[in-house]
Amino acid sequence: MEIMTNLLKNRWIWSLCTLALIGCGKEDSLKTQSINNNIANGLIDGGYVGDQECSLCHIEIFNTFKQNGMGRSLYVPTAQNIIEDYQSNTKIYDENNNLYYEAIHKDGVFYQKEYRPENENTAPHELIYKVDYIIGSGNHTRSYLRKENGFIYEMPMTWYSQKRKWDLSPSYNLWNQRFSRPIIQECMNCHNSYTQYQDYSTNQFDDPIPHGIGCERCHGPGLDHVKKRMYEETDLSASGSLDSSIVNPAYLSASKQVDVCFQCHLQGEMTVFKKGKQQTDFKPGMDITEIKSIYIDSDQNPTNPSIASHGLRMLMSLCYINSQGKMYCTTCHDPHTSIDKTPVSNYSKACLSCHRAELLSNSNQKIDHRPAANCVSCHMLKSETSDIPHVTGTDHWIRKSPQVRTKRELQNKKIVKKLISLEPVFKESDSAADIRLGIAYIKYFEAKQPDANYLNRGITLIKSGLLNQPDHSSGLFYLGKAYAHRKEYLQAESQFKRVISIDPKNALAHFELAKMQSIRGKIKLAKNSLLTSIKLFNNNAKAYNNLGNIYSELNQLQEAATAYKRAIDIAPSDPSAYHNLGDLWLSQQHSADLALPYISKALELSPDFIPSRLNIGVINMLLGNDEKSIYAFNQCLDLNPDLISAHGNLARIYIRANNHQQALFHINTMLNIQPGNKDATSLLHQINR
């Protein structure tokens, strides 16, 4: 642990914590039993003991911390912690997808409902899922998560506390992922204590899932500390010695103090973890740069901060730059106390610890700088956030005159750039720097802006970096993904094979290799790659779904059905496997009865999935339900008026019913869409016979 030479510097905010650490009590039978039970039951992993163990000695700090935003960042909903309005304006409408949503509280249980009322063009639709977790303190927002077989997904509705309104979750107005947005490890671990993440899964976590950010996120693993204070006859309060069994951030250097906060409060455009590292590898006292690279737009608009950009904005401030290690996040914020419990005057006091009040009051500026003035109100303006709607936050870029726009800000307002240029927040010069930057561009392409230029930049950078580190498996993996996006499947296949040669147990590499092999017609090889991927990670529903497709292509129908059913078991809310299993029975067995329940379930989950809607029409044709068939095919045309197969099936129904006028309308439409269409020509011959 790096220790400051002057232990008295700038640690007033941590004084309660320091006193508590020094005054920790001796062995107590209940405490001893608690820690021993946790050790025996395998609940302690990586030296972490959990908040409850900390609370046995630090109850006051524990209780106040659990009331602040970090302590309330993830928890189970109860009737006692409601802050939302469940009585009025609980319904919202997504006009882009013609879907309605409703927040429901009934008998102490919380739900979100998706529905669509029936009209002449639309079939009725309704989905209801229970809320399992709340994510977000409620200071700005509360979003809602559901759990399915250990997989965690975000739900479509969010409560925006400042505006006291329900609306779509952030970015859902652009891309409504409904009830299936995965909560990835980085997101989960910035809202609570470290979770056990399933390798090669996007969003599967082991129980128990912690509730809220815990003590050990800032103080490090507590096992050594607990054992030392409970079992050793050491009285540090008498000796005045520093307790080295736990991290007290007050004794870290300035850069490492802020790095504790930067775990989550330094947000850029993209984050790329360093080779072999993940979010949970960070421990207080480390440099954040040991774990990850954080990238920003080199031409970012400084007037548009994101919700978690406090750290980045502070780094831009001359107050921080010129403080020479005297300014930290904790200069203004007590991490153990809720912001709404902190007097506004405390922030001005922090400012005046450097900026002498008498000098400010005697300045020539026509601004009130008397001690009673609120520094923050002028120098840290509130603004809307760039990534979260209906939210206003304090801009941590402390400026002399933030009301006056800089030349750069005015330029950025006038110029809308199509492409951004990424650069690291902290300078990097190691041999893998180009690889990580290349990965960042490819991730940006996948997550934010699918422009091929990002793929090109990513490929160039990764290839350059691989000259120095040819066995960098993450670089090779993303190089393969970039080639796949560019439809250069042979090149992509080659990169995934290189990853596997370095890391044979990489389940995702086998999975991606299988996709390339399948596209290139190497069906049997693709099957073997998928079986290997599944052997390494048995809970990948997409792998089983793809395996089912391959078995179907190989005419191994029972094996295909088994694979689809396994995909359904893993992800019962994903419509794809239901559709594929129904399509298997319909196309291969011509069994409407076997197909109907699976296709119906797929439509229940995804009412606008055209292939399932088409299959419903075909099933009803086979069952002789022409009216239902016409209804289903017309629904397809409402979604896609140029769908030739729907027009063709409608023409067949009308020919069978001797309604040649309607049949001709659909045949002619087919020919207008695709002149010379063979199916349309054949149907026309049937009428003319």
CORVEN-V680838 format. One record per residue. N is the residue number from 1. RES is the residue in one small letter. NEAR is the number of other C-alpha atoms within 8 Angstrom. Layout:
BEGIN
N;RES;NEAR
N;RES;NEAR
END
This chain:
BEGIN
1;m;5
2;e;7
3;i;8
4;m;8
5;t;4
6;n;5
7;l;8
8;l;5
9;k;6
10;n;9
11;r;10
12;w;5
13;i;11
14;w;11
15;s;8
16;l;8
17;c;9
18;t;9
19;l;8
20;a;10
21;l;8
22;i;10
23;g;8
24;c;9
25;g;7
26;k;8
27;e;9
28;d;7
29;s;6
30;l;6
31;k;11
32;t;10
33;q;8
34;s;9
35;i;10
36;n;8
37;n;8
38;n;11
39;i;9
40;a;7
41;n;6
42;g;7
43;l;8
44;i;11
45;d;7
46;g;5
47;g;9
48;y;11
49;v;15
50;g;11
51;d;10
52;q;7
53;e;12
54;c;13
55;s;10
56;l;8
57;c;9
58;h;10
59;i;9
60;e;6
61;i;11
62;f;12
63;n;8
64;t;11
65;f;13
66;k;10
67;q;10
68;n;13
69;g;13
70;m;12
71;g;14
72;r;14
73;s;15
74;l;16
75;y;10
76;v;8
77;p;12
78;t;8
79;a;7
80;q;4
81;n;6
82;i;7
83;i;5
84;e;7
85;d;9
86;y;9
87;q;5
88;s;5
89;n;9
90;t;11
91;k;9
92;i;11
93;y;8
94;d;11
95;e;6
96;n;5
97;n;6
98;n;8
99;l;10
100;y;11
101;y;14
102;e;11
103;a;12
104;i;10
105;h;9
106;k;6
107;d;4
108;g;7
109;v;11
110;f;11
111;y;11
112;q;14
113;k;12
114;e;12
115;y;11
116;r;12
117;p;8
118;e;9
119;n;7
120;e;4
121;n;8
122;t;9
123;a;8
124;p;9
125;h;11
126;e;9
127;l;9
128;i;8
129;y;8
130;k;9
131;v;13
132;d;10
133;y;11
134;i;14
135;i;12
136;g;14
137;s;14
138;g;10
139;n;8
140;h;11
141;t;13
142;r;13
143;s;13
144;y;13
145;l;13
146;r;13
147;k;9
148;e;7
149;n;6
150;g;9
151;f;10
152;i;13
153;y;13
154;e;13
155;m;15
156;p;12
157;m;14
158;t;14
159;w;12
160;y;15
161;s;12
162;q;10
163;k;7
164;r;9
165;k;9
166;w;12
167;d;9
168;l;12
169;s;11
170;p;9
171;s;10
172;y;11
173;n;10
174;l;5
175;w;6
176;n;9
177;q;8
178;r;8
179;f;8
180;s;8
181;r;9
182;p;10
183;i;11
184;i;8
185;q;10
186;e;7
187;c;8
188;m;10
189;n;12
190;c;10
191;h;13
192;n;15
193;s;13
194;y;8
195;t;11
196;q;8
197;y;10
198;q;9
199;d;5
200;y;8
201;s;9
202;t;8
203;n;13
204;q;10
205;f;12
206;d;10
207;d;6
208;p;4
209;i;8
210;p;10
211;h;12
212;g;13
213;i;15
214;g;11
215;c;10
216;e;12
217;r;12
218;c;12
219;h;12
220;g;12
221;p;11
222;g;15
223;l;10
224;d;10
225;h;9
226;v;9
227;k;9
228;k;9
229;r;13
230;m;12
231;y;8
232;e;7
233;e;6
234;t;5
235;d;6
236;l;11
237;s;8
238;a;5
239;s;6
240;g;6
241;s;6
242;l;6
243;d;8
244;s;5
245;s;8
246;i;11
247;v;11
248;n;9
249;p;13
250;a;9
251;y;9
252;l;14
253;s;10
254;a;10
255;s;9
256;k;13
257;q;14
258;v;10
259;d;12
260;v;13
261;c;12
262;f;10
263;q;10
264;c;8
265;h;11
266;l;12
267;q;13
268;g;11
269;e;10
270;m;11
271;t;10
272;v;11
273;f;12
274;k;11
275;k;6
276;g;5
277;k;9
278;q;10
279;q;10
280;t;7
281;d;7
282;f;10
283;k;9
284;p;13
285;g;12
286;m;9
287;d;9
288;i;11
289;t;7
290;e;7
291;i;13
292;k;12
293;s;13
294;i;13
295;y;14
296;i;12
297;d;11
298;s;8
299;d;7
300;q;7
301;n;8
302;p;6
303;t;5
304;n;9
305;p;12
306;s;10
307;i;10
308;a;9
309;s;12
310;h;13
311;g;13
312;l;12
313;r;13
314;m;11
315;l;9
316;m;9
317;s;12
318;l;9
319;c;8
320;y;13
321;i;9
322;n;6
323;s;9
324;q;7
325;g;9
326;k;8
327;m;11
328;y;11
329;c;9
330;t;10
331;t;10
332;c;9
333;h;8
334;d;9
335;p;8
336;h;9
337;t;11
338;s;13
339;i;8
340;d;5
341;k;6
342;t;8
343;p;7
344;v;7
345;s;7
346;n;9
347;y;11
348;s;12
349;k;8
350;a;10
351;c;9
352;l;9
353;s;7
354;c;6
355;h;8
356;r;8
357;a;10
358;e;7
359;l;8
360;l;10
361;s;10
362;n;6
363;s;6
364;n;4
365;q;4
366;k;4
367;i;4
368;d;6
369;h;9
370;r;9
371;p;6
372;a;5
373;a;8
374;n;9
375;c;10
376;v;9
377;s;7
378;c;9
379;h;11
380;m;14
381;l;10
382;k;8
383;s;10
384;e;11
385;t;13
386;s;9
387;d;8
388;i;10
389;p;8
390;h;8
391;v;12
392;t;10
393;g;9
394;t;8
395;d;12
396;h;10
397;w;11
398;i;13
399;r;9
400;k;5
401;s;7
402;p;11
403;q;4
404;v;5
405;r;7
406;t;6
407;k;6
408;r;6
409;e;11
410;l;9
411;q;8
412;n;11
413;k;8
414;k;6
415;i;6
416;v;6
417;k;5
418;k;4
419;l;4
420;i;8
421;s;7
422;l;12
423;e;9
424;p;11
425;v;9
426;f;7
427;k;5
428;e;6
429;s;5
430;d;5
431;s;8
432;a;10
433;a;10
434;d;11
435;i;14
436;r;14
437;l;16
438;g;15
439;i;14
440;a;14
441;y;13
442;i;13
443;k;9
444;y;13
445;f;13
446;e;8
447;a;7
448;k;6
449;q;7
450;p;9
451;d;7
452;a;8
453;n;6
454;y;12
455;l;14
456;n;8
457;r;10
458;g;16
459;i;11
460;t;9
461;l;12
462;i;17
463;k;9
464;s;10
465;g;14
466;l;13
467;l;7
468;n;8
469;q;9
470;p;7
471;d;7
472;h;9
473;s;10
474;s;8
475;g;13
476;l;14
477;f;12
478;y;10
479;l;14
480;g;14
481;k;9
482;a;13
483;y;12
484;a;12
485;h;8
486;r;8
487;k;6
488;e;9
489;y;11
490;l;8
491;q;10
492;a;16
493;e;12
494;s;9
495;q;12
496;f;15
497;k;10
498;r;10
499;v;15
500;i;12
501;s;7
502;i;8
503;d;8
504;p;7
505;k;6
506;n;12
507;a;12
508;l;8
509;a;13
510;h;14
511;f;12
512;e;9
513;l;14
514;a;14
515;k;9
516;m;14
517;q;13
518;s;12
519;i;8
520;r;8
521;g;6
522;k;9
523;i;9
524;k;6
525;l;10
526;a;15
527;k;12
528;n;9
529;s;12
530;l;15
531;l;9
532;t;10
533;s;16
534;i;13
535;k;7
536;l;9
537;f;10
538;n;7
539;n;7
540;n;11
541;a;11
542;k;7
543;a;12
544;y;14
545;n;13
546;n;9
547;l;13
548;g;14
549;n;10
550;i;13
551;y;13
552;s;11
553;e;7
554;l;6
555;n;6
556;q;9
557;l;9
558;q;6
559;e;9
560;a;15
561;a;11
562;t;9
563;a;12
564;y;15
565;k;10
566;r;10
567;a;16
568;i;13
569;d;7
570;i;10
571;a;10
572;p;8
573;s;6
574;d;10
575;p;12
576;s;8
577;a;12
578;y;14
579;h;13
580;n;10
581;l;14
582;g;14
583;d;12
584;l;13
585;w;13
586;l;13
587;s;7
588;q;7
589;q;7
590;h;7
591;s;8
592;a;12
593;d;6
594;l;10
595;a;15
596;l;11
597;p;9
598;y;12
599;i;15
600;s;10
601;k;11
602;a;15
603;l;13
604;e;10
605;l;10
606;s;8
607;p;9
608;d;7
609;f;8
610;i;8
611;p;6
612;s;12
613;r;15
614;l;12
615;n;10
616;i;13
617;g;14
618;v;10
619;i;13
620;n;13
621;m;11
622;l;8
623;l;7
624;g;6
625;n;9
626;d;9
627;e;6
628;k;9
629;s;14
630;i;11
631;y;9
632;a;12
633;f;15
634;n;10
635;q;11
636;c;14
637;l;12
638;d;8
639;l;8
640;n;7
641;p;7
642;d;7
643;l;9
644;i;8
645;s;6
646;a;12
647;h;14
648;g;13
649;n;10
650;l;12
651;a;14
652;r;10
653;i;12
654;y;12
655;i;11
656;r;7
657;a;6
658;n;6
659;n;9
660;h;9
661;q;6
662;q;9
663;a;14
664;l;10
665;f;8
666;h;12
667;i;15
668;n;9
669;t;9
670;m;15
671;l;11
672;n;7
673;i;8
674;q;7
675;p;7
676;g;7
677;n;9
678;k;6
679;d;7
680;a;13
681;t;10
682;s;8
683;l;11
684;l;10
685;h;8
686;q;7
687;i;8
688;n;5
689;r;4
END
